[in-house]
Amino acid sequence: MRGRNGAVSSAGHVDPTALIRKRQRDRARLMAVLLGVFVILIFAISIVKIQLGHGG
């Protein structure tokens, strides 16, 4: 039994809206993590290139 924002109501009924919102939140978190990893990767590559003297 979950509350108003949960996926399962008190009668065991699955709320499709809550399931959709949960999937959207999970997908948004995954995209945020992937974007963060991408930014860190680009930053690290830039630092290495600067240290090696390969600007541009």
C-alpha positions as CSV (number, residue, x, y, z in Angstrom):
1,M,0.0,0.0,0.0
2,R,1.5,3.3,-1.1
3,G,0.3,6.8,-0.6
4,R,-1.2,9.1,-3.1
5,N,1.9,9.3,-5.2
6,G,2.6,5.6,-5.1
7,A,2.0,3.1,-7.8
8,V,-0.3,0.8,-5.8
9,S,-3.5,1.9,-4.1
10,S,-5.0,0.5,-0.9
11,A,-7.1,-2.0,-2.9
12,G,-4.1,-3.3,-4.8
13,H,-5.1,-1.4,-7.9
14,V,-2.1,-0.3,-10.0
15,D,-2.3,3.4,-10.9
16,P,-1.1,3.8,-14.5
17,T,-0.4,7.6,-14.0
18,A,1.9,6.9,-11.0
19,L,3.7,4.2,-13.0
20,I,4.3,6.6,-15.9
21,R,5.5,9.3,-13.5
22,K,7.9,6.9,-11.9
23,R,9.3,5.8,-15.2
24,Q,9.7,9.5,-16.2
25,R,11.6,10.2,-13.0
26,D,13.8,7.2,-13.4
27,R,14.5,8.1,-17.1
28,A,15.3,11.7,-16.1
29,R,17.7,10.6,-13.4
30,L,19.5,8.3,-15.9
31,M,19.8,11.1,-18.4
32,A,21.1,13.5,-15.7
33,V,23.8,10.9,-14.7
34,L,24.8,10.3,-18.4
35,L,25.0,14.0,-19.1
36,G,27.2,14.5,-16.0
37,V,29.5,11.7,-17.1
38,F,29.7,13.2,-20.6
39,V,30.6,16.7,-19.2
40,I,33.3,15.2,-16.9
41,L,34.7,13.2,-19.9
42,I,34.9,16.4,-22.1
43,F,36.5,18.3,-19.2
44,A,39.1,15.6,-18.6
45,I,40.0,15.4,-22.3
46,S,40.3,19.2,-22.4
47,I,42.6,19.2,-19.4
48,V,44.8,16.5,-20.9
49,K,45.0,18.3,-24.2
50,I,46.0,21.6,-22.5
51,Q,48.7,19.8,-20.5
52,L,50.1,18.2,-23.6
53,G,50.1,21.5,-25.4
54,H,47.5,20.6,-28.1
55,G,45.3,23.5,-27.9
56,G,42.4,23.6,-30.4
